[in-house]
Amino acid sequence: NRSGPNPQTLQRMFGLTSAETHLALRLAQGDAPLEIARSWRLSRTTIRSQLASLFAKTETRRQAELVALLGRISVLP
C-alpha cells in the first residue's frame, strides 16, 4: 500500500521539476497549499505559481482534479 505516487513516475510522466514533484506529493497527502507554503517558508505566490505549473503540466484545472489524478497514479510503479 503506497502512501502516494512515486516521485520518479511523476517526473517522467509530466516533466515536473523537483519542487513541483514535492508539492504534488504534499497535495496528494492532503496538505493545503497555504500549509505547505508555511512549512517550506515560501510565499503563497511561489506555491501558487508551482501549482499553476502543475495544473498545466498535468492538464488539470483544479486542486481536487490534480489530487484525484495523483491518487490514480499512486498505483503505478
C-alpha positions in Angstrom: 0.0 0.0 0.0 1.7 3.2 -1.2 1.4 6.5 0.6 1.4 8.4 -2.7 2.7 8.5 -6.3 6.3 7.6 -7.0 8.3 10.8 -7.5 10.2 9.5 -10.4 7.0 8.4 -12.1 5.6 11.9 -11.7 8.7 13.5 -13.1 8.8 11.0 -16.0 5.1 11.3 -16.9 4.7 15.0 -16.6 8.2 16.6 -16.8 7.9 18.0 -13.3 10.6 19.9 -11.6 11.8 18.7 -8.2 9.9 21.5 -6.5 6.7 20.7 -8.4 7.1 17.0 -7.6 7.5 17.7 -3.9 4.4 20.0 -4.0 2.4 17.3 -5.8 3.3 14.7 -3.2 2.3 17.0 -0.3 -1.0 17.8 -2.0 -1.6 14.0 -2.6 -1.1 13.6 1.2 -3.9 16.1 1.8 -1.9 19.2 2.7 -3.2 22.6 1.8 -1.1 24.9 -0.3 -1.0 27.6 2.4 0.1 25.0 4.9 2.8 23.8 2.5 4.0 27.4 1.9 4.3 27.9 5.7 6.1 24.7 6.3 8.6 25.4 3.5 8.9 29.1 4.4 7.8 30.1 0.9 5.4 32.7 -0.2 1.9 31.9 -1.2 2.8 33.3 -4.6 5.6 30.8 -5.1 3.3 27.9 -4.2 0.5 29.2 -6.4 3.0 29.6 -9.3 4.2 26.0 -8.8 0.6 24.8 -8.5 -0.3 26.6 -11.8 2.6 24.9 -13.4 1.4 21.5 -12.0 -2.1 22.2 -13.5 -0.6 23.0 -16.9 1.7 20.0 -17.0 -0.9 17.5 -15.8 -3.7 19.1 -17.8 -5.8 19.6 -14.7 -7.7 22.7 -13.7 -8.5 22.3 -10.0 -6.6 21.0 -7.0 -9.2 18.3 -6.4 -8.8 17.1 -10.0 -5.0 17.1 -9.6 -5.2 15.1 -6.3 -7.6 12.6 -7.9 -5.1 12.1 -10.8 -2.2 11.7 -8.3 -4.3 9.1 -6.5 -4.7 7.1 -9.7 -1.0 7.4 -10.5 -0.1 6.1 -7.0 -0.9 2.6 -8.1 1.8 2.8 -10.8 5.4 1.6 -10.1 
